[in-house]
Amino acid sequence: MRFDLPSAARNPISLVGVAIATAASVVFLVLLALEMGGQLRNPYLGLLLFVAVPAVFLVGLLLIPIGAWRQRRRVAAGHGSADWPVIDLRLPRTRTVIVAVGVLTIVNVLIFSLAAYGAVHHMESAEFCGTTCHTTMEPEYAAYKVSAHARVSCVSCHVGPGAEALVQSKIAGTRQLWQVFTNNVPTPVPAPVHNMRAARETCATCHWPEKNHGDKLKQIREYADDETSSETVTTLQLHVGGGRADAGTGSGIHWHMSVDNRIEFIATDPQRQTIPWVKFTDRSGTVREYVVEGTTAAQLAAGERRAMDCLDCHNRPAHTFEPSAERAVDTAIAQGHIPRDLPFARREAVAALKTPYGSTDAAMRGIEAALREAYRDRPGEPATLARTIAGVQGLYSQNIFPAMKVGWGTYPNNIGHVASQGCFRCHDDNHKAPDGRTIAQDCQTCHEMP
């Protein structure tokens, strides 16, 4: 049985389209088989497999009817009006063409269905979010990979369920893609404070906000700039607490999220770091409002009013950066990533990190050169120096991103009150109620040193 292309399709444009579509379909099926078989592991494979190759395949398919349409116009221009084709199923060639078109249509639909499913699945992956716009998303992706939520997909927090949330996320993604294409990406990228889903839709799917955690011990290890990098350990007894309907108004830090308490506030800056007004409603319905002296009604009217939830304190749950070079080095020493064996290890590591560099590559070279120079005439094992260099370079690559202007303290973290305002946004003794009560800054409310 022989299959011939219809005369209208026997033209250069349609033939090129047939060749492109056939080649793209073969490439797609081969890559799909290799990817499903685990032979290919690359974060950019999804873009190639489910976006680039199907796009080429679609271009090939479109060229076929375009060429046929153009061929018919040329025939019509030279020989008058072309007659409508006669479909005679008694002819073997006609039946062959119909069967071939039907089979190819089914194959095309299957290929596009697989590609569409794969594209949606790939766009929900952390690799897509973190590597598609590599430079733009590098800071967030680097922090995400070492966070406590590294196994939680990006869309679980950034995209809500349902078609409406999906459409909104794609509209936002289109805007962001346009910013990349036009080289108009804001640096640093603003934290999506106003676009995050409510904590009850994200955090509360895994964490139980009503659970009473009681007290927890936390040790903070800090190191001096002396020759031995002397260690100081501060032990805090954190009153984490919690609250349930059957346990009164709750206690401790998580008192704020007790189901019987409702806290509202007005923030007058985009990152919610300035909060001049707080409203508290207890389980009995008693309301108390606290206002910072000097705050005007116009400022409050222009601010953002919001009911407090987990993300107002845990605002960097998956994208946490160290607030300073000192804190980063202290943490790395405490975790064993930077040894204390070299003299003045902490001091030299901090100095190497705080030196400004033009790029990450320059920083890697500069950090190594600075540390090798610092210990050129000092005793020490080469392996220890190599560990120190690798540890300091790792801290830089996880916290500093010159291309995006992300550095120490770029993104405030509201847990605590050392590196940024955090708790002191409200607990500052300046928020006063009409009866004279204030939102206290008593340290023992949240922690004490046992």
C-alpha positions in Angstrom: 0.0 0.0 0.0 1.5 3.3 -1.0 0.7 6.7 0.6 1.2 9.9 -1.4 0.8 13.4 -0.1 -2.1 15.4 -1.5 -1.0 17.6 -4.4 -1.5 20.7 -2.4 0.9 19.5 0.3 3.6 18.7 -2.2 5.4 22.0 -1.9 8.7 23.1 -0.2 7.0 24.7 2.8 4.8 21.8 3.6 7.6 19.3 3.0 9.9 21.2 5.4 7.0 21.2 7.9 6.7 17.5 7.6 10.4 17.0 8.1 10.5 19.3 11.2 7.4 17.8 12.8 8.7 14.2 12.2 12.2 15.1 13.6 10.8 16.9 16.6 8.4 14.0 17.4 11.2 11.5 17.3 13.5 13.7 19.5 10.6 14.2 21.9 9.9 10.5 22.3 13.6 9.6 22.6 14.2 12.2 25.2 11.0 11.2 27.1 12.1 7.6 27.2 15.6 8.5 28.4 14.2 10.9 31.1 11.6 8.3 32.3 14.4 5.7 32.4 16.6 7.9 34.6 19.3 8.2 32.0 19.1 12.0 31.9 19.3 14.1 35.0 19.6 17.8 34.3 17.5 20.7 35.7 17.2 22.2 32.2 16.0 19.0 30.6 12.4 19.8 31.4 12.6 23.1 29.4 14.0 21.3 26.4 11.7 18.3 26.6 8.4 19.9 27.4 8.8 23.4 26.0 11.4 23.7 23.3 10.9 20.5 21.4 7.1 20.7 21.4 7.3 24.3 20.2 9.5 23.1 17.3 7.0 20.3 16.6 4.1 22.8 16.6 5.9 25.0 14.1 6.4 22.0 11.8 2.7 21.1 12.0 1.7 24.7 11.2 4.0 24.9 8.2 2.1 22.0 6.5 -1.3 23.7 6.2 0.4 27.0 5.5 2.2 25.5 2.6 -0.9 23.8 1.3 -2.9 27.0 1.5 -0.2 28.9 -0.3 0.0 26.2 -3.0 -3.7 26.3 -3.6 -3.6 30.1 -4.0 -0.9 29.8 -6.6 -2.8 27.2 -8.5 -6.0 29.3 -8.3 -4.2 32.4 -9.5 -3.0 30.6 -12.7 -5.8 28.3 -13.5 -9.0 30.0 -12.2 -11.0 28.8 -9.3 -9.9 25.5 -7.9 -12.6 22.8 -7.6 -13.5 21.4 -4.2 -11.8 18.1 -3.8 -14.0 15.0 -4.3 -13.8 12.5 -1.5 -14.6 9.1 -3.0 -14.2 6.4 -0.4 -14.3 3.8 -3.2 -10.9 4.8 -4.2 -8.0 3.0 -2.3 -5.9 6.1 -2.3 -8.6 8.2 -0.7 -9.1 5.7 2.1 -5.4 5.5 2.6 -5.1 9.3 3.0 -8.0 9.4 5.4 -6.6 6.6 7.6 -3.1 8.2 7.5 -4.5 11.6 8.5 -6.6 10.0 11.3 -3.6 8.1 12.7 -1.3 11.1 12.5 -3.9 13.2 14.3 -4.2 10.7 17.1 -0.4 10.6 17.4 -0.1 14.4 17.4 -2.8 14.7 20.1 -0.9 12.1 22.2 2.4 13.9 21.8 0.8 17.3 22.7 -1.0 15.8 25.7 2.3 14.3 27.0 4.1 17.6 26.4 1.3 19.6 28.1 1.2 17.3 31.1 5.0 17.3 31.3 5.2 21.1 31.0 2.7 21.6 33.8 4.5 19.1 36.0 7.9 20.6 35.2 6.7 24.2 35.9 5.6 23.0 39.4 9.1 21.7 40.2 11.6 23.6 42.3 14.2 23.2 39.6 12.0 25.2 37.2 11.4 27.9 39.7 15.1 28.1 40.7 17.0 27.6 37.4 14.8 28.9 34.6 15.8 32.5 35.3 19.1 31.5 36.9 20.6 34.8 37.9 17.3 36.3 39.0 16.3 33.4 41.2 19.7 32.2 42.3 19.6 33.8 45.8 16.2 32.3 46.6 17.1 28.9 45.1 20.4 28.7 47.0 18.7 29.4 50.3 15.8 27.1 49.6 18.1 24.1 48.9 19.6 24.2 52.4 16.4 25.2 54.3 14.2 23.1 56.5 11.6 23.2 53.7 13.9 22.0 50.9 11.5 19.1 50.2 8.4 21.3 50.0 7.7 22.3 46.4 7.7 26.0 45.6 4.1 25.9 44.4 2.9 24.5 47.7 3.4 28.0 49.2 3.5 30.4 46.3 0.6 29.0 44.2 -2.8 28.2 45.7 -5.2 25.4 44.7 -7.7 25.8 41.9 -7.8 27.4 38.5 -7.9 31.0 39.7 -4.7 30.7 41.7 -3.0 28.9 38.7 -4.1 31.7 36.3 -2.9 34.4 38.8 0.5 32.7 39.1 0.9 32.4 35.4 0.0 36.1 34.9 2.6 37.0 37.5 5.1 34.6 35.8 4.5 36.3 32.5 5.2 39.7 33.9 8.4 38.4 35.5 9.5 36.7 32.3 9.0 40.0 30.5 11.2 41.7 33.1 13.9 39.2 32.4 13.6 39.6 28.6 13.7 43.4 28.8 16.5 43.3 31.4 14.3 45.2 33.8 14.4 42.8 36.8 14.4 44.7 40.1 17.6 44.1 42.2 17.2 42.8 44.7 13.9 41.1 43.9 11.3 42.3 46.5 10.1 39.7 48.9 6.5 38.6 47.9 5.0 39.9 51.1 1.7 40.8 49.6 1.3 37.8 47.3 1.9 35.0 49.7 -1.0 32.7 50.6 -2.4 32.8 54.1 -0.6 30.6 56.6 -3.8 28.5 57.2 -3.5 27.4 53.5 0.3 26.7 53.7 2.0 26.3 57.1 -1.1 24.8 58.8 -1.3 21.9 56.3 1.8 20.5 58.0 2.1 22.4 61.3 -0.6 22.4 64.0 -1.0 26.0 65.1 -2.9 25.0 68.2 -0.2 22.6 69.5 1.4 23.7 72.8 5.1 23.3 72.4 5.9 24.4 76.0 9.5 25.6 76.6 12.5 24.8 74.4 16.2 25.3 75.0 18.2 27.1 72.5 22.0 27.6 72.5 23.6 30.5 70.7 27.3 30.0 70.1 29.5 33.0 69.4 33.2 33.3 68.9 35.8 36.0 69.6 38.3 37.5 67.3 41.2 36.3 69.5 43.9 33.8 68.5 41.9 30.7 69.7 38.5 32.0 68.5 37.2 31.7 72.1 33.7 30.3 72.4 30.8 31.9 74.3 27.6 30.0 74.7 24.3 31.7 75.5 21.5 29.4 76.6 17.9 30.6 76.2 14.8 29.0 77.5 12.3 29.9 74.9 8.7 30.0 76.0 7.2 28.8 72.7 3.9 27.8 74.2 0.8 27.8 72.1 -2.9 27.9 72.7 -6.2 26.0 72.3 -9.8 26.8 72.9 -9.8 24.5 76.0 -6.6 26.0 77.4 -7.7 29.6 77.9 -5.9 32.3 75.9 -2.7 30.4 75.5 0.8 31.3 76.6 4.3 31.9 75.3 5.4 33.2 71.9 2.7 31.2 70.0 0.1 32.9 72.1 -0.2 35.2 69.2 -1.6 32.4 67.1 -4.1 31.0 69.7 -7.4 30.3 68.1 -9.1 32.4 70.8 -6.9 35.5 70.1 -7.2 37.8 67.2 -4.5 40.3 66.5 -4.8 42.9 63.7 -2.2 45.5 62.8 -1.5 48.3 60.3 1.8 48.4 58.5 2.9 51.6 56.9 5.8 50.2 54.8 5.8 47.6 52.0 7.8 45.1 53.9 5.7 45.4 57.1 8.6 46.5 59.3 6.8 49.6 60.6 3.7 48.8 62.6 2.3 51.8 64.4 -1.2 50.4 65.2 -2.2 47.0 66.8 -5.7 45.8 67.7 -6.2 42.8 70.1 -9.5 41.0 70.5 -9.7 38.3 73.2 -12.0 35.3 73.5 -14.6 37.3 75.4 -14.8 40.0 72.7 -12.9 42.6 74.6 -11.0 44.9 72.3 -7.9 46.9 73.0 -6.1 49.2 70.5 -2.5 50.3 70.7 -1.1 53.2 68.8 2.4 54.7 68.6 2.4 58.3 69.8 2.5 60.8 66.9 0.9 58.4 64.4 -1.7 60.3 62.3 -5.0 59.1 61.0 -3.8 59.7 57.4 -0.8 57.4 58.0 -3.1 54.6 59.3 -5.5 55.1 56.4 -2.7 54.8 53.9 -1.3 51.7 55.5 -2.1 48.0 55.1 -4.5 46.5 57.6 -4.0 42.8 58.2 -4.9 39.9 60.6 -1.7 38.5 62.0 -0.7 35.0 61.0 2.4 32.8 61.1 4.2 34.5 58.2 4.3 37.8 60.0 7.1 36.4 62.2 8.2 33.4 60.2 8.6 35.5 57.1 11.7 33.7 55.7 10.7 30.0 56.2 12.4 28.7 53.1 14.7 31.5 52.0 16.7 32.4 55.0 20.0 34.3 54.7 22.5 35.0 57.5 22.1 38.6 58.8 25.8 39.3 59.0 29.2 37.9 58.2 29.9 37.5 61.9 26.7 35.5 62.5 27.4 33.3 59.4 30.9 32.5 60.6 29.8 31.8 64.1 27.2 29.3 62.9 29.6 27.7 60.5 32.2 27.2 63.3 29.5 25.8 65.6 28.4 23.3 63.0 31.9 22.3 62.2 32.1 23.7 58.6 34.9 26.0 59.6 37.6 24.7 62.0 39.0 26.7 64.9 42.4 25.1 64.6 44.0 28.0 62.7 45.0 31.1 64.8 42.5 33.9 64.5 40.3 31.6 62.4 37.1 33.6 63.1 38.6 37.0 62.5 40.2 36.0 59.2 37.1 34.3 57.9 34.9 37.3 58.7 37.4 39.7 57.1 37.5 37.6 53.9 33.7 37.6 53.8 33.2 41.3 54.4 35.6 42.3 51.5 33.5 43.6 48.6 33.8 41.5 45.4 32.4 42.3 42.0 31.1 38.8 41.2 30.8 35.3 42.8 33.7 34.0 40.8 35.8 37.0 41.9 34.8 36.3 45.5 35.8 32.6 45.3 39.3 33.6 44.0 39.5 36.6 46.5 38.6 34.5 49.5 41.1 31.8 48.8 43.9 34.4 48.1 43.1 36.3 51.3 43.1 33.3 53.5 46.3 31.8 52.0 48.0 35.2 52.4 46.8 35.5 56.0 48.3 32.1 56.9 51.3 32.2 54.6 53.8 32.6 57.5 51.7 30.9 60.1 51.8 27.2 61.1 48.9 25.1 60.2 47.9 22.0 58.3 47.2 22.4 54.6 44.0 20.3 55.0 42.8 22.6 57.7 43.4 25.7 55.6 41.6 24.0 52.7 38.6 23.3 54.9 38.5 26.9 56.1 38.7 28.2 52.5 35.9 25.9 51.4 33.8 26.8 54.4 34.1 30.5 53.9 33.5 30.2 50.1 30.4 28.2 50.9 29.1 30.9 53.2 29.6 33.5 50.5 27.9 31.4 47.8 24.8 30.9 50.0 24.4 34.4 51.2 25.9 37.0 48.9 24.8 37.5 45.2 26.4 40.6 43.7 24.4 40.4 40.4 21.1 40.7 42.4 22.5 43.1 45.0 21.7 40.6 47.8 24.0 40.9 50.7 24.1 40.7 54.5 20.7 41.9 55.9 19.1 42.6 52.6 16.0 40.7 53.6 14.9 41.3 57.2 14.1 38.2 59.2 11.4 38.8 61.8 12.3 35.8 64.1 13.8 37.4 67.1 15.1 41.0 67.4 18.8 41.0 67.0 19.5 41.5 63.3 16.3 43.3 62.5 13.3 44.8 64.4 11.3 41.5 64.4 9.5 41.3 67.7 10.3 45.0 68.5 8.0 46.1 65.7 5.2 45.9 68.3 7.0 45.0 71.6 8.7 48.3 72.1 6.8 49.9 75.0 5.8 52.7 72.6 2.5 51.1 71.5 0.0 52.5 74.0 -3.7 51.9 74.6 -6.1 54.7 75.8 -5.9 53.3 79.3 -2.1 53.7 79.4 -1.3 50.0 78.9 1.6 49.3 76.5 2.7 46.3 74.5 5.5 45.4 76.8 9.2 44.8 76.0 9.7 42.5 78.9 12.4 40.0 77.9 11.0 37.2 80.1 7.7 37.2 78.2 9.3 35.1 75.5 12.5 33.8 77.0 14.8 33.7 80.0 18.3 32.4 80.7 18.1 29.4 83.0 
